[in-house]
Amino acid sequence: MELLDALRGFAIFSPTTSVLRGIARELQPREPVGLSGGGLPAAVKELMRLRRKVKWLRTFTKLYFMLDWAKAFGFASAASVPLSPFAAASSEVVYFRDRFMKEKSNVLTGFDAGEGALHVLFAAALALCPQGPRFFAIDNVDQTLNPRLARRLAEAMCAWIVEGEIQKQVLLTAHNPAVLDGLPLQDDRVRLFTVGRSNTGRTVVRRVEVSKDIMARVDEGWSLSRLWVQGHLGGVPNV
């Protein structure tokens, strides 16, 4: 019964920057965020509530580490921050305090901040908020992220899902090789699959296991991302 409930709630999320910024409407709302990223301010409000609990300290350390330029982040009414009323599609917005800017002039909203930060908060909300789906997918989780941030987000998502109090399962698709270097594949709860096509055009899904051959290459200094790019893991066209 629990499995059926999880399957019924399954959804594929594909965030877009314009919706995350709040300048475009969410056409498919969900909890804690819509399929395109709508409702992010409310999701950040929930993250702030969770942050007050001592047991969440380690969890939020990972989140703040990825947003290293931000002294703080949160949610606020659109009228209380420096934002054009024409830019906000909702009454609340996400804000950041930039640690490198002059105090009292360092508030950035989701409309001004780098899009990567918004995508990180979006992923964190789905992984951490209790009201989120138990089983979901994020398409192109690496979009807008630089390679180092993509790796860190993959690492954090694995920890949040595996160590979370609420049992969740997530499917992530990515095209940035750096994502692979954030996956602790020695943990059987974290699995990597390649998706390709056969000679007849059929979709082929194959699990990449940590074999002796892969470990031997890792010992020689090869990273998983390099193995993927060089075609040793599959999942890339022979071009």
C-alpha positions in Angstrom: 0.0 0.0 0.0 2.8 2.4 0.9 4.5 1.6 -2.5 1.2 2.4 -4.4 0.8 5.7 -2.5 4.4 6.7 -3.5 3.8 5.8 -7.1 0.5 7.7 -7.2 2.4 10.8 -6.0 5.2 10.4 -8.5 6.0 13.6 -10.5 8.8 14.7 -12.8 10.1 18.2 -11.9 11.7 20.3 -14.6 12.5 23.8 -13.1 12.8 26.8 -15.3 14.7 29.9 -14.2 11.8 32.4 -15.1 9.4 30.5 -12.8 12.0 30.1 -10.0 12.6 33.9 -10.2 8.9 34.5 -9.9 8.5 36.4 -13.2 6.5 33.6 -14.9 3.5 31.7 -13.6 3.6 28.1 -12.4 1.1 26.2 -14.5 1.4 22.9 -12.6 1.5 23.7 -8.8 2.6 21.0 -6.3 3.9 20.9 -2.8 6.4 22.1 -1.8 7.2 23.5 -5.3 5.5 23.3 -8.7 6.8 21.1 -11.5 8.5 24.2 -13.0 9.7 25.6 -9.7 6.8 27.8 -8.7 6.1 28.6 -5.1 9.8 28.6 -4.2 9.4 31.4 -1.5 6.9 29.3 0.4 9.3 26.3 0.1 12.2 28.4 1.5 9.9 29.5 4.3 9.5 25.8 5.2 13.2 25.3 5.0 13.7 28.1 7.4 11.3 26.4 9.8 13.3 23.2 9.6 16.5 25.0 10.1 15.5 26.0 13.7 15.7 22.3 14.7 19.1 21.3 16.1 19.0 17.9 14.4 19.0 19.7 11.0 22.3 21.6 11.6 24.4 19.2 9.6 21.9 19.2 6.7 21.9 23.0 6.4 25.7 23.2 6.7 25.8 21.5 3.3 23.2 23.9 1.9 25.1 27.0 3.1 28.4 25.6 1.8 27.0 25.5 -1.7 25.7 29.1 -1.4 29.1 30.3 -0.1 28.6 33.9 -1.4 25.4 34.3 0.6 25.6 35.5 4.2 22.0 34.5 4.6 18.9 33.7 2.6 15.2 33.5 3.3 11.8 34.8 2.2 10.1 38.2 2.4 7.2 40.1 1.1 7.8 41.6 -2.3 7.1 45.1 -1.0 9.8 44.9 1.7 12.8 44.3 -0.6 14.3 46.4 -3.5 12.3 44.9 -6.3 10.3 46.4 -9.1 6.6 45.6 -8.6 6.5 44.6 -12.2 9.1 41.8 -11.6 7.2 39.9 -8.9 4.5 37.5 -9.8 3.7 36.7 -6.2 3.5 38.6 -2.9 6.5 36.8 -1.4 10.0 36.4 -2.9 13.3 34.7 -2.1 16.1 36.9 -0.9 19.8 36.6 -0.3 22.3 38.7 1.7 25.6 38.9 -0.3 28.5 38.6 2.1 30.8 40.6 -0.2 28.6 43.6 -0.7 28.2 46.6 1.6 25.8 46.0 4.5 22.3 47.4 4.0 22.9 47.4 0.3 23.6 43.7 0.0 20.0 42.3 -0.4 19.4 40.4 -3.6 16.1 38.9 -4.6 15.6 35.7 -6.6 15.0 38.1 -9.6 18.6 39.4 -9.3 20.6 36.5 -7.8 22.4 33.9 -9.9 20.1 31.2 -11.2 22.2 28.4 -9.8 21.3 29.4 -6.3 17.7 29.1 -7.1 18.1 25.7 -8.6 20.0 24.5 -5.5 17.2 25.8 -3.2 14.6 24.1 -5.4 16.4 20.7 -5.1 16.8 21.1 -1.4 13.1 21.9 -0.9 12.1 18.7 -2.7 14.6 16.6 -0.8 14.0 18.0 2.7 10.4 19.4 3.0 8.2 16.7 4.6 5.2 17.6 2.5 7.1 16.8 -0.7 6.5 13.6 -2.7 8.0 10.4 -1.5 9.0 9.4 -5.0 9.9 12.0 -7.7 12.3 12.9 -10.5 14.3 16.0 -11.4 15.1 16.4 -15.0 18.5 17.9 -15.7 19.4 18.6 -12.1 22.7 20.0 -13.2 21.3 22.8 -15.4 22.7 26.3 -14.7 25.3 24.9 -12.3 29.0 25.2 -12.7 30.9 21.8 -12.5 31.9 22.1 -8.9 28.5 23.1 -7.7 26.9 20.3 -9.8 29.2 17.8 -8.0 28.4 19.3 -4.5 24.6 19.3 -5.2 24.8 15.6 -6.3 26.7 14.8 -3.1 24.2 16.7 -0.9 21.1 15.2 -2.6 22.5 11.7 -1.9 23.0 12.5 1.8 19.7 14.3 2.2 17.7 11.4 0.6 19.7 8.5 2.2 19.9 10.0 5.7 16.5 11.8 5.8 13.9 11.0 8.5 11.3 10.5 5.8 11.9 7.8 3.3 12.2 9.3 -0.2 13.4 8.1 -3.5 14.6 10.4 -6.3 15.6 9.9 -9.9 18.0 12.5 -11.3 19.0 13.0 -14.9 22.2 15.0 -15.7 24.5 15.7 -18.6 27.3 17.4 -16.7 30.0 14.8 -16.0 31.0 16.4 -12.7 27.7 15.1 -11.2 29.2 11.6 -11.2 32.0 12.6 -8.9 29.5 13.5 -6.2 27.9 10.1 -6.2 29.0 7.7 -3.4 28.5 4.6 -5.5 30.0 2.3 -2.8 26.7 2.8 -1.0 24.2 0.4 -2.6 21.4 2.8 -1.9 22.9 5.2 -4.5 22.8 3.8 -8.0 24.0 5.1 -11.4 22.3 4.1 -14.6 23.3 5.0 -18.2 20.6 5.4 -20.9 21.4 4.8 -24.5 20.0 3.2 -27.6 20.7 -0.1 -29.3 21.5 -0.6 -33.0 17.8 -1.0 -33.6 16.9 2.2 -31.8 15.6 0.6 -28.6 16.2 2.4 -25.3 18.7 0.6 -23.2 19.1 1.2 -19.5 22.1 -0.3 -17.8 23.3 0.0 -14.2 26.9 1.1 -13.7 28.3 -0.9 -10.8 31.6 -0.3 -9.0 33.5 -3.1 -10.6 37.2 -4.1 -10.1 37.9 -2.6 -13.5 36.5 0.7 -12.5 38.2 0.7 -9.2 41.5 -0.1 -10.9 41.1 3.0 -13.1 40.1 5.1 -10.1 43.3 4.0 -8.3 45.2 5.2 -11.4 43.7 8.6 -11.0 40.7 8.4 -13.2 37.5 10.0 -12.0 34.0 8.8 -12.8 33.4 11.9 -14.8 36.5 11.2 -16.9 35.5 7.6 -17.4 32.1 8.8 -18.7 33.5 11.3 -21.1 35.9 8.8 -22.5 33.0 6.4 -23.1 34.0 3.7 -20.6 30.7 3.8 -18.7 28.3 4.1 -21.7 25.4 6.5 -21.9 27.1 8.8 -24.4 26.9 8.6 -28.2 29.9 7.5 -30.2 30.7 10.8 -31.8 
